[in-house]
Amino acid sequence: MSPPTQYKGLVASAGLARGPVFVVEAPAVSSSGTSFSAEELQGALLSASTQLSELMGSASGEAAEILEFQWAMLEDESLSEGALA
């Protein structure tokens, strides 16, 4: 009988884990050659920002705060400049 296989990983929380282990492999990345222009990406960001603004108008409390945070991230040019480059 062969010894059990041991897996090591990063602990997310203290405790005991029991049960089967499933090894998930990264999906194969297809290089279809599809790319988007900076204008298309800008349009997508503008559309998402507009939709979030509309949602914020009908939300309240914590939901509104989450939407406002997402909207602020879309508006932050330093976060989108890598994709647009």
N, C-alpha and C positions, 0 to 999 in steps of 0.2 A: 504494500500500500504506500503510495507516495505521500509525502508531507503536504499539508494544506498550503495553498498559495497565500502569501501575505501581501497585502496592498498597503501602501503608505500614502497619506494625503495630508492636506492642511486641515487642522481642526477648526471647525466653525463654532462649536460649543462643546462644553464638557458633557460627558455622559457615556452611555454604552450604546453601541449600535449592533443589532443582530438582524440577520436576514441575508437574502441572496445579494450578490454583487453583480451588477450589470456593467460591462465595459462599453462605453459609448464612444464610438470613433467619430472623428470630425468628418462632416460630409465632404465629398469631393467637390472642389470648386470648379465650376465650368467657366472657362474663359470664352464667352461668346463674342467678345469684342464690342459689346454694347457699352457705350459711354454717353454721358450727358454733357451738354454744353453748360457753360456758366450761366447763360440766360435761362435755360430750362431749370437749373437748380435754384436760381433766384426766384423764378416763378413758383416753384414748389414751396419754397420758404415763405413767400408772400401769401400764397393760398393757405398754408397751414396757420400762419399768423392771423389771417382774417377769420378763419374758422374758430380758432381759439378765442379770439376777441368776442365773437358772437356767443360762444358757449359761456364765457365769463359773465355775460350779461344776464344769463338765466341761472347761474349757479350762486350758491351762498356758502358761507362758512369755510370749512376746510377744503371743500371741492373747489371753491373759487380761488383759494390760495394756491392750490396745486396747479390749476390752470394758469394762474398769473405767473407762477414760477416757470412753467413750460413756455409761456409766451415770451418771458424775459430771456430765456435761453435761445429762442429762435431769433430774437432781436440782437443778440450779442454777436457782433461781427467777428470777434476773435475766435468764436466757436465754429463758425462756418467758413472761415478763410482757407482752411486746409482743403476742404471739399471743393471750393471754388477755384483753387490754384491749378 
